Amino acid sequence: SYVLTQPPSVSVAPGQTATIPCGGNRGKSVHWYQQRPGQAPVLVVFDDIDRPSGIPERFSGSNSGNTATLTISRVEAGDEADYYCQVWDSSSDHWVFGGGTKLAVL
Amino acid sequence: QVRLVESGGGVVQPGRSLRLSCAASGFRFSSHAIHWVRQAPGKGLEWVSVISYDGSDKYYADSVKGRFTISRDNSKNTLYLQMNSLRAEDTAIYYCASPIAGIAAAAIPYWGQGTLVTV
Protein backbone atom coordinates (compact mmCIF):
# COMPACT_ATOMS: atom_id res chain seq x y z
CA SER A 1 0.00 0.00 0.00
CA TYR A 2 0.99 3.61 -0.43
CA VAL A 3 2.47 5.83 2.24
CA LEU A 4 2.64 9.48 1.19
CA THR A 5 5.24 11.48 3.07
CA GLN A 6 4.97 15.24 3.56
CA PRO A 7 6.99 17.55 5.83
CA PRO A 8 4.93 18.61 8.85
CA SER A 9 5.56 22.29 8.22
CA VAL A 10 6.95 24.75 5.71
CA SER A 11 7.62 28.42 6.39
CA VAL A 12 7.95 31.17 3.82
CA ALA A 13 7.98 34.95 3.77
CA PRO A 14 5.25 36.82 1.89
CA GLY A 15 6.05 37.20 -1.79
CA GLN A 16 8.40 34.25 -1.80
CA THR A 17 7.85 30.76 -3.24
CA ALA A 18 6.73 27.79 -1.14
CA THR A 19 7.38 24.22 -2.24
CA ILE A 20 5.66 21.28 -0.56
CA PRO A 21 6.88 17.80 -1.50
CA CYS A 22 4.89 14.59 -1.38
CA GLY A 23 7.00 11.45 -1.54
CA GLY A 24 5.98 7.88 -2.20
CA ASN A 25 3.46 8.28 -5.00
CA ARG A 26 5.21 5.72 -7.26
CA GLY A 27 4.44 7.84 -10.31
CA LYS A 28 0.68 7.88 -9.69
CA SER A 29 -1.24 11.07 -10.41
CA VAL A 30 -1.39 13.30 -7.37
CA HIS A 31 -4.07 15.72 -6.22
CA TRP A 32 -3.55 18.56 -3.73
CA TYR A 33 -5.96 20.09 -1.22
CA GLN A 34 -5.82 23.25 0.83
CA GLN A 35 -7.59 23.28 4.18
CA ARG A 36 -7.97 26.39 6.29
CA PRO A 37 -8.90 26.02 9.98
CA GLY A 38 -12.51 25.08 10.51
CA GLN A 39 -13.20 24.64 6.80
CA ALA A 40 -13.60 21.74 4.40
CA PRO A 41 -10.71 20.94 2.07
CA VAL A 42 -10.45 22.75 -1.26
CA LEU A 43 -8.97 21.13 -4.36
CA VAL A 44 -6.12 23.32 -5.65
CA VAL A 45 -4.30 20.99 -8.09
CA PHE A 46 -5.46 17.73 -9.70
CA ASP A 47 -3.83 15.17 -11.95
CA ASP A 48 -0.39 16.47 -10.98
CA ILE A 49 -0.54 19.79 -12.82
CA ASP A 50 -4.11 20.94 -13.50
CA ARG A 51 -5.90 23.70 -11.61
CA PRO A 52 -9.65 23.83 -11.00
CA SER A 53 -11.37 26.98 -12.15
CA GLY A 54 -11.03 29.76 -9.61
CA ILE A 55 -7.66 28.61 -8.27
CA PRO A 56 -4.96 31.26 -8.86
CA GLU A 57 -2.16 30.54 -11.29
CA ARG A 58 0.22 30.98 -8.35
CA PHE A 59 -0.62 27.36 -7.46
CA SER A 60 1.13 24.77 -9.60
CA GLY A 61 2.07 21.14 -9.36
CA SER A 62 4.64 18.75 -10.71
CA ASN A 63 5.37 15.07 -10.45
CA SER A 64 8.65 13.36 -11.11
CA GLY A 65 9.33 9.75 -10.32
CA ASN A 66 8.36 9.10 -6.73
CA THR A 67 7.85 12.68 -5.58
CA ALA A 68 5.18 15.21 -6.41
CA THR A 69 5.50 18.87 -5.52
CA LEU A 70 3.03 21.67 -4.90
CA THR A 71 4.50 25.09 -5.61
CA ILE A 72 2.90 28.31 -4.45
CA SER A 73 4.43 31.43 -6.00
CA ARG A 74 4.21 34.93 -4.59
CA VAL A 75 2.87 33.58 -1.31
CA GLU A 76 0.21 35.65 0.45
CA ALA A 77 -0.97 35.64 4.04
CA GLY A 78 -4.21 34.02 2.89
CA ASP A 79 -2.30 30.97 1.68
CA GLU A 80 -1.57 29.98 5.28
CA ALA A 81 -3.27 26.60 5.63
CA ASP A 82 -2.73 22.85 5.75
CA TYR A 83 -1.98 21.19 2.43
CA TYR A 84 -2.59 17.50 1.69
CA CYS A 85 -1.54 15.36 -1.25
CA GLN A 86 -3.64 12.40 -2.32
CA VAL A 87 -3.42 9.43 -4.68
CA TRP A 88 -5.79 6.66 -5.70
CA ASP A 89 -4.49 3.19 -4.89
CA SER A 90 -6.00 1.19 -7.72
CA SER A 91 -4.79 -2.13 -6.30
CA SER A 92 -7.16 -1.79 -3.36
CA ASP A 93 -9.57 0.92 -4.57
CA HIS A 94 -8.57 3.13 -1.68
CA TRP A 95 -7.68 6.78 -1.47
CA VAL A 96 -4.46 7.60 0.34
CA PHE A 97 -3.73 11.01 1.85
CA GLY A 98 -0.39 12.40 2.89
CA GLY A 99 -0.03 13.47 6.51
CA GLY A 100 -0.40 17.13 5.61
CA THR A 101 1.91 20.14 5.64
CA LYS A 102 1.18 23.30 7.58
CA LEU A 103 2.24 26.32 5.54
CA ALA A 104 3.23 29.25 7.73
CA VAL A 105 3.56 32.68 6.17
CA LEU A 106 6.08 34.61 8.22
CA GLN B 1 -24.47 24.33 -7.98
CA VAL B 2 -23.23 21.16 -6.28
CA ARG B 3 -24.26 20.94 -2.65
CA LEU B 4 -23.52 18.23 -0.11
CA VAL B 5 -25.02 18.48 3.38
CA GLU B 6 -24.08 15.98 6.08
CA SER B 7 -26.18 15.30 9.15
CA GLY B 8 -26.54 12.76 11.93
CA GLY B 9 -23.42 13.48 13.93
CA GLY B 10 -23.45 13.73 17.70
CA VAL B 11 -22.12 12.32 20.94
CA VAL B 12 -22.33 8.55 21.38
CA GLN B 13 -20.91 6.08 23.86
CA PRO B 14 -18.28 3.53 22.83
CA GLY B 15 -19.81 0.39 21.36
CA ARG B 16 -22.97 2.15 20.22
CA SER B 17 -24.12 2.97 16.69
CA LEU B 18 -24.80 6.08 14.64
CA ARG B 19 -25.99 6.69 11.10
CA LEU B 20 -24.76 9.64 9.08
CA SER B 21 -26.56 11.05 6.06
CA CYS B 22 -25.39 13.22 3.18
CA ALA B 23 -28.03 15.00 1.10
CA ALA B 24 -26.85 15.87 -2.40
CA SER B 25 -28.15 18.37 -4.92
CA GLY B 26 -27.03 20.24 -8.01
CA PHE B 27 -25.73 17.26 -9.94
CA ARG B 28 -26.83 13.84 -11.18
CA PHE B 29 -26.32 11.99 -7.91
CA SER B 30 -27.28 8.60 -9.37
CA SER B 31 -24.34 8.76 -11.79
CA HIS B 32 -21.66 9.58 -9.23
CA ALA B 33 -19.47 7.55 -6.91
CA ILE B 34 -19.35 9.23 -3.48
CA HIS B 35 -16.82 9.05 -0.67
CA TRP B 36 -16.73 9.50 3.08
CA VAL B 37 -13.57 11.12 4.48
CA ARG B 38 -12.95 11.89 8.14
CA GLN B 39 -10.66 14.09 10.16
CA ALA B 40 -9.93 13.51 13.82
CA PRO B 41 -9.44 16.65 15.95
CA GLY B 42 -6.09 18.21 15.13
CA LYS B 43 -5.22 15.40 12.72
CA GLY B 44 -5.04 14.90 8.97
CA LEU B 45 -7.54 13.65 6.43
CA GLU B 46 -8.39 9.95 6.44
CA TRP B 47 -10.35 8.24 3.70
CA VAL B 48 -13.16 6.05 5.08
CA SER B 49 -15.22 4.53 2.29
CA VAL B 50 -16.51 4.85 -1.27
CA ILE B 51 -19.63 3.57 -3.01
CA SER B 52 -20.17 3.24 -6.75
CA TYR B 53 -22.90 5.17 -8.54
CA ASP B 54 -25.38 2.30 -8.30
CA GLY B 55 -24.30 0.94 -4.93
CA SER B 56 -22.95 -2.29 -6.34
CA ASP B 57 -19.34 -1.67 -5.30
CA LYS B 58 -18.24 -0.58 -1.85
CA TYR B 59 -14.76 -0.23 -0.39
CA TYR B 60 -13.59 0.56 3.12
CA ALA B 61 -10.48 1.62 4.98
CA ASP B 62 -9.05 -1.17 7.11
CA SER B 63 -9.74 0.90 10.22
CA VAL B 64 -13.52 0.70 9.72
CA LYS B 65 -13.99 -2.52 7.74
CA GLY B 66 -16.55 -4.78 9.36
CA ARG B 67 -17.95 -1.98 11.53
CA PHE B 68 -19.09 0.69 9.02
CA THR B 69 -21.45 0.24 6.09
CA ILE B 70 -21.85 2.72 3.25
CA SER B 71 -25.09 2.83 1.29
CA ARG B 72 -27.12 5.17 -0.89
CA ASP B 73 -30.68 5.87 -1.95
CA ASN B 74 -30.61 7.35 -5.42
CA SER B 75 -34.33 8.07 -5.30
CA LYS B 76 -33.63 10.43 -2.38
CA ASN B 77 -30.24 11.71 -3.55
CA THR B 78 -28.84 10.65 -0.20
CA LEU B 79 -25.71 8.85 0.94
CA TYR B 80 -25.45 7.06 4.28
CA LEU B 81 -22.80 5.75 6.63
CA GLN B 82 -23.94 3.26 9.25
CA MET B 83 -21.34 3.18 12.01
CA ASN B 84 -21.48 0.31 14.49
CA SER B 85 -19.26 -0.68 17.41
CA LEU B 86 -17.95 2.86 17.65
CA ARG B 87 -14.60 3.50 19.29
CA ALA B 88 -12.97 6.59 20.75
CA GLU B 89 -10.66 6.70 17.73
CA ASP B 90 -13.68 7.16 15.45
CA THR B 91 -14.14 10.65 16.89
CA ALA B 92 -13.84 12.97 13.89
CA ILE B 93 -15.53 15.30 11.49
CA TYR B 94 -17.03 13.20 8.72
CA TYR B 95 -17.22 14.67 5.23
CA CYS B 96 -19.01 13.34 2.18
CA ALA B 97 -17.19 14.15 -1.02
CA SER B 98 -17.99 13.88 -4.72
CA PRO B 99 -15.20 13.32 -7.27
CA ILE B 100 -14.82 14.86 -10.70
CA ALA B 101 -17.25 13.34 -13.20
CA GLY B 102 -18.38 10.97 -10.47
CA ILE B 103 -15.37 8.73 -10.99
CA ALA B 104 -14.23 7.18 -7.72
CA ALA B 105 -10.53 7.54 -8.50
CA ALA B 106 -10.76 11.17 -9.59
CA ALA B 107 -9.94 14.25 -7.53
CA ILE B 108 -12.59 15.74 -5.26
CA PRO B 109 -13.77 19.27 -5.98
CA TYR B 110 -16.98 18.94 -3.96
CA TRP B 111 -17.07 18.55 -0.20
CA GLY B 112 -19.79 18.92 2.38
CA GLN B 113 -19.30 21.04 5.49
CA GLY B 114 -18.87 17.94 7.65
CA THR B 115 -20.64 16.52 10.68
CA LEU B 116 -18.90 15.89 14.00
CA VAL B 117 -19.02 12.49 15.65
CA THR B 118 -17.78 12.25 19.21
CA VAL B 119 -17.34 8.83 20.79
Interface residues (C-beta under 8 A of the other chain):
Chain A: H31 Y33 Q35 A40 P41 V42 L43 F46 D47 P52 D82 Y84 Q86 W88 S90 S92 D93 H94 W95 V96 F97 G98 G99 G100
Chain B: H35 V37 G44 L45 E46 W47 V50 D57 Y59 A61 Y95 I100 A104 A105 A106 A107 I108 P109 W111 G112 Q113 G114
